[in-house]
Amino acid sequence: MRVLTGCQDFVSAQELHALLTAADVPIGLTTVYRALRDLEATGGVDVVRDEAGERLYRPRPTGGHRHYLICRCCGRSRPVDSEVVERWADRIGADTGFAAVEHTVELTGICADPWKRSSPSSP
C-alpha cells in the first residue's frame, strides 16, 4: 500500500509489481493481483480501465469512492465533483426497487499538456 500511495496516478498491477521489485520487495505478481482485488472489495482502491481494458488502481480517499477524468495521452488523472452522479444512482435504485446499486463512470479527455509526463505511472 505504501508503494501504491506513492504513485501520483493510476497504475496497473504489472506496474505496481515492477515498482515493488525495484524497491527490493520480494513479491509475486499473483500476490499483487490478489492484494489489489482484496483492496477493491474492501473499498481501499479506486479502479478504472484504460483504453485497452486493463484495470488501473489508485488508493481511495477516506471520503469514499471518487470519479476521475483521465488524460488519454499521458494518463494523468484528476478527481471530479460527481455528487450529481451519486444522487442519480441512488434515485435509480430507489425508483426501480433495486438494492446495493453500483455504478462505473469513465471520463477521458486530453489534458492541457499531455506530453508533460512520460508515463501514466510516474511515482
VEXKEKOL-49964 format. One record per residue (C-alpha): x, y, z; residue in one letter. Coordinates in steps of 0.5 Angstrom, whole numbers, padded with zeros to 4 digits, always signed. Example, Ala and Ser with C-alpha at 12.3 -4.5 7.8 and 13.67 -1.06 7.14 Angstrom:
BEGIN
+0025-0009+0016A/+0027-0002+0014S/
! end
This chain:
BEGIN
+0000+0000+0000M/+0006+0005+0001R/+0009+0004-0006V/+0002+0005-0009L/+0000+0011-0005T/+0007+0014-0007G/+0004+0014-0014C/+0001+0020-0017Q/-0004+0017-0022D/-0007+0010-0023F/-0002+0004-0024V/-0003-0003-0027S/-0002-0009-0023A/+0004-0010-0027Q/+0007-0003-0026E/+0006-0004-0018L/+0010-0010-0018H/+0015-0007-0022A/+0016-0002-0017L/+0016-0006-0011L/+0021-0011-0015T/+0025-0005-0016A/+0025-0003-0008A/+0027-0010-0007D/+0020-0012-0004V/+0020-0020-0005P/+0013-0021-0008I/+0010-0025-0014G/+0005-0022-0019L/+0000-0026-0017T/+0000-0024-0010T/+0000-0016-0012V/-0006-0018-0016Y/-0009-0022-0010R/-0008-0016-0006A/-0011-0011-0011L/-0017-0015-0011R/-0018-0015-0004D/-0017-0008-0003L/-0022-0006-0009E/-0027-0011-0005A/-0026-0007+0002T/-0026+0000-0002G/-0019+0001-0001G/-0017+0003-0008V/-0021+0006-0014D/-0021+0003-0020V/-0021+0005-0028V/-0020+0002-0034R/-0015+0004-0040D/-0017+0004-0047E/-0014-0003-0048A/-0019-0005-0042G/-0013-0006-0037E/-0015-0005-0030R/-0011+0001-0026L/-0011+0002-0019Y/-0010+0008-0014R/-0011+0009-0007P/-0018+0011-0005R/-0019+0017-0001P/-0022+0017+0006T/-0028+0020+0004G/-0031+0014-0001G/-0030+0013-0008H/-0029+0018-0013R/-0029+0019-0020H/-0024+0022-0025Y/-0022+0025-0031L/-0016+0021-0034I/-0012+0024-0040C/-0012+0019-0046R/-0005+0022-0048C/-0001+0022-0041C/-0005+0018-0036G/-0006+0024-0031R/-0012+0023-0027S/-0016+0029-0024R/-0022+0028-0019P/-0028+0031-0021V/-0034+0033-0017D/-0039+0027-0018S/-0045+0029-0013E/-0050+0029-0018V/-0048+0022-0021V/-0048+0019-0014E/-0055+0022-0013R/-0057+0020-0019W/-0055+0013-0018A/-0059+0013-0011D/-0065+0015-0014R/-0065+0010-0020I/-0064+0005-0014G/-0070+0007-0010A/-0074+0008-0017D/-0073+0001-0019T/-0073-0002-0012G/-0066-0005-0013F/-0061-0005-0007A/-0054-0005-0007A/-0053-0001-0014V/-0046+0000-0016E/-0044+0004-0022H/-0038+0006-0026T/-0037+0012-0029V/-0031+0013-0034E/-0029+0020-0036L/-0023+0021-0041T/-0020+0027-0045G/-0014+0030-0047I/-0010+0035-0041C/-0007+0042-0043A/+0000+0039-0043D/-0001+0031-0045P/+0007+0031-0046W/+0009+0034-0039K/+0010+0027-0037R/+0013+0021-0040S/+0008+0015-0037S/+0002+0015-0033P/+0005+0011-0027S/+0011+0016-0026S/+0011+0016-0018P/
! end
